[in-house]
Amino acid sequence: MPASPKTRVEVYIPERPGDPSYRKTLEWIADEFTYTGAGGASVIEDVDGRYLSPATRKTIYERTGVIYSDFPSDWANTDERNEILNYLEGLKRFAEAVLWQEETIMVLAYPVFHIAQ
């Protein structure tokens, strides 16, 4: 069965109903993934999360939105992987600047394969 290598990218944005910048950031990233060559994005909202604060060492309970997309790049190819990682570093800096009250915005990338019929 043929498989097509991709790079899955995920961004986790906390949900803050009282602050529209969080919702706008989530929507902007979903649109960004749709138009950057990934061709689409999926959003899962209201994810129950528990995180250990690096600053206070206390558990934070919060709802999070997850945006994910599969980019047409092969993680095994060093140049393609570095291109994705550089892009994500800029995206993370942007999100952290807009959502400056957050300790961190989690951004992930890893290889996946789409199975063809």
Secondary structure, 3 states (H helix, E strand, C coil): CCEEEEEEEEEEEECCCCCHHHHHHHHHHHHHHHHHHHCCCEEEEEEEEEEECCCCCCEEEEEEEEEEEEECCCCCCHHHHHHHHHHHHHHHHHHHHHCCCCCCCEEEEEEEEEECC
